[in-house]
Every structure is written in structure tokens, then in C-alpha cells.
């Protein structure tokens, strides 16, 4: 991301930003994509064209909880809102969480489509 101070790449300058970036990577990585750890990743792309049903939303939320407990146990997820749009093939997700060691709350919001992700 272009930044006036940092140049071509915006730098993470505090732990809260580093945690958020790592959380984004966990959300966007497909299982099997990371070398030496085939279980890492939630694989949100696999849900893009799923029906807008509560069972699919619960499956996404459960996968997020499972992966966070395994790879990021220092955060606590509070709420996960999943809004799939089957017609456009996009998925909108908002996750509120606490970074326990910092005692700070944060939110990740992303829109994922067949063209990529937008935060």
C-alpha cells in the first residue's frame, strides 16, 4: 500500500498492526498453500459461490475460530459477520477481536471476490 512516509510499502509500526496483518494472511491463505504447514489457512476463496445459508456462515465462523485458536491464540474473536453475495460471487466479512496481550480491540473487514480481496 502506497504511503507518503514509507514509500511503496506501508510499514507496520506497532504490534496491533502486525497482528492485524497476520490475521489477514490467515484469512486469505488456502489450506495447503503454505509450505511445511498444510493446515494453515482458512481458505475463504472456497466459500465464494456457496449459497447464502446459515450453515455456510456457521462453517466459515467455525473455521475462523479453529484456525485462530491454533495459530493466533493471543487473540480472542468476539463476532464474525459473514455476508455472501452469490449473484456477484463475493463475500463480505467483518470480524471483531481483542489482542489479549495488548488489551486492545480491533476489527478486520474484507470483501473477497473472484478478482481478489479488498480491505
N, C-alpha and C positions, 0 to 999 in steps of 0.2 A: 504494500500500500504506500503510495507516494506521500511523503511528509516533508514539510518545509524545513524542519530542523535536522531530520535524519537522512534525507535524500531519498533514494529509490526504494528503500525498505524502512518502514516504520518499526522502530525498536521497542521491545517490551522493556519497560524501565522499572517495573515493580513486580512483586510476587503475584499479586492479584491478576495482572495482565498475563503472566506466564501460565498460571493455572487456567485462565480462560482460553488461551491459545492451545494448550494441551487438551482441554476438554473438546474444543472444536475438532482437533485431529482425531480424537477418539470417536466422535460422532460421524465423521466423514470417511474414516477408513473402513474398508470392507474386510471381513474376516478372511484370512489367508493372504492378504496383501502385504502385510509386514513380515519381513524376513525374520526367521528364528522364533516367531511368535504367531502361529496361525490363528489363535483365538482372539487376538487383539482386534478391536473394532466393532462398531455397532452395525455398519452396513446399511445406512439409511437409504441409499440408492435402490436397494432391493424392494423397498416399500412404495416406490413412486407410483406405480399403476395399480396398487391394491385398492379394493373397494373402501369407501368411506364408512367403515363399520367400527363399532366399539371394540370388537375383538382384535382388529388390526391395531387400533390405537393402544390397546392394553398390551399387545405384543411388543410394540415399539417401546412403550414405557418400561416394561419388564426387562427388555434387552438393555436399555439405558441403565437401569438400576443395577443389573447384574455386572455390567462392564465397569461402572463407577466403583462398585464395591471391590472388584478385583484389581483395577488399575489405578484408581484415584480415591483410595479410602479416606483421604483427608478432606473430601468434600461431601456434603450431605444435600441430596436433591430433595426439594420440597414439592414442587409442582411441575408437571410436564403437560403441556398443551400441544396436541397434535391435530392439525387440520389438513387432511389430504384433499386435493382437488383432482379427481380422476380425469375430468374432461381436459384439463390443461396439463396433466401429468406432473403436477408439482405438489410439494409437501411443505407445510409451514409448521415450524416447531419453536416453542418458547419454553425454556427450562429455567426455573429459579432455583438457586442453590446457595449454600453457605460454604465458605472456605474456612473450615474449623480452626486451623492453627492461627489464622489471621483474625477470626471473629468478624468477618465481613461477608455481606450478602452480595450476590451478583446475578445477572440474568444473561443467558445466551439466547438470541433469537436468530433463526436462519430460515431462509427459503431455499428449497432444493428443487431443481427441475432437471430435465434431461440435458440442459445447457450448462449445468454447474450449480454452484452454491453462491448465495448472497447473504452476507451478514449485516 
